[in-house]
Amino acid sequence: MDYYGTHITKLIEELSRLPGVGGKTAQRLAFHIINLPEDMANQLAKSIVLAKRNTRYCEKCFTITDKELCPICASEKRNGTTIMVVEQSKDLAAYERTREFKGLYHVLQGAISPMIGVGPNDIKVRELLIRLQKEDIVEVILATSSTAEGEATATYHSMLIKPIGINVTRIANGVPVGGDLEYIDEITLLRALEGRIEL
Ligand code: ZN
């Protein structure tokens, strides 16, 4: 319904397409944006355009970034002998918030799910195996989620990587079944990481 005129209604419509944003929230956000000082509103619009335009995947770990290498892969302070395998960039962010993990990551960009037709070729498995050949890796930590898909993905990777002679570990069950890593608190993630078991 167009109560407010074309531009405001359009803004509310666009905001309501965002995940987790219903009609009422979209309206609240739109009013907030309208009431911002002009330069702050411009800055917000510009940030959206620039983030979208410059987004790419790290050439090494495949997380979302805006350079060839993400800040983690580019850092000399990280321990290059350990790779933590996660499903999504937001999982990487969740582990980074614990500030304890100092190794590198590999972002699969999904999980194996025969139910919806996602196989190993649809995620970054081959790219991980190439890294394991090129880099001097001692341990691969499988930190995929504890959903059926996450477990299947971990099992698949364990089968592939163990024969190469690299230690393969799985994060502990501290992460609730079906738990989305993004919403799990840092202490739980930390315990899951510290309690990881050898596969
Ligand atoms: Zn990277």
Residues whose N, C-alpha, C, O or C-beta is under 5 A from the ligand:
A	BS01	ZN	C58 K60 C61 F62 L69 C70 C73
